[in-house]
Amino acid sequence: MSDDLEVGPVDYMVIEFPGSKLTGEGLPILVDLVDRGVIRILDLVFIDKGPDGDVTVMELSGLDDATSGHLALFQGASSGLLDGSDISEAAKAVEPGNAAGILIYENRWAGPFVAAMRRSGAELVASGRLPATDVIAAVEALGADNT
């Protein structure tokens, strides 16, 4: 890999929508992150998991107006990183009767840092993610200790 290639870490999210109710509330924030160059959407797929557990990939154009307007920007976002087996695996985390969005994105903010570290001979040897619920609980516990 080229030492000066500026590619940030790539992450994924599976976001479940109970009752398959996609309100579109978070989409303007996602669009803003892309517009500001903080992230780059590599893949975006929505699935619906029927009450019987059958999984269908939803067409972005078939979503309601509150959702589809912002999603039109991501129509065709497909890097090839997300395939059918990944969708099946992600669907295991989704309860029957719910929908989910599967998002693969690059953390563009980190690209220049990663490239600089590679040029200096540094190497990433571990990576991970702390669940947001754990971070919130820890912060709340700190606040409780200070009262």
Helices and strands as residue ranges (DSSP letters): E 10-17, G 18-20, H 27-35, E 39-49, E 55-58, G 60-62, H 65-71, G 72-74, H 84-91, E 99-107, G 108-110, H 111-119, H 132-145
